[in-house]
Amino acid sequence: MNDDARPILFFDSGVGGLSVVAPTLELLPAASIVYAADSAAFPYGTKSEAEIAARVPALLGRLAERYRPRLIVIACNTASTIALPAVRAALDVAVVGTVPAIKPAAEASRTRVVGVLGTAATVRQPYVDDLAARFAGDCTVLRYGSATLVELAEAKLAGEAVDADAVARELAGLFDQPDGERIDVIVNACTHFPLLVDELRAAAPAGVTFVDGGPGIARRVASLTQGQAWPGESRGHRLVFTRLGARETRIGDQLRARGFALPETL
Ligand code: DGL
């Protein structure tokens, strides 16, 4: 038998990381997934750097011990831009992070005005200044941090309707800035936001496009696991919450159709 049951562990504060799981499974349909959401500390985007830095490496250590993953994907821009080096230093398993896709956005922009839509914690990170300077030096990079879009994505995945006006109000946070009307590419710099891409497209002016890191991360995961075996027979994906409340149970119900087992708690 040449099976290898070790999963890939995806980690986020909530359901956002599913926008990274989907393109990964397109490239690696036989992969087994453990999806872990830190629902007890959700949302991350309104927390301080110190809170996130103190929480994420320890939590990932416990998850790695329990699930013995072959690879960890921090499918969260907030956690990655703040805690990725500390996580890598603390664990002896390969860790892939998620950082704002400013490079592909700058490559695609014709107006040279790019929007970065993330959490408040992500858009204020020096890491984002650095990406903008390295890859979008000749662009105006406008940023907006939205906690509302994170909540709307969670509600959508729990089966609730999305308020289109609320989505439009959040996008106005970018377009109403000086030069904002010239934005032609928006970076979805929070993994929750690609889950709302239809609603975002509908609310944005015609011709505006959205990019996110999901497909690039999927290619990176495929390359890091190239040649590795996967379980011969899929046992389904696992779903873990740090707190299992009513919303998490509803999310778990929705995810059963996507091949996830009943939720577990850490
Ligand atoms: N999905 C996360 C990100 O990519 C954060 C959402 C939140 O908890 O605020 O930044």
Residues whose N, C-alpha, C, O or C-beta is under 5 A from the ligand:
A	BS01	DGL	D12 S13 G16 P43 Y44 G45 T46 A75 C76 N77 T78 T119 V150 A189 C190 T191 H192
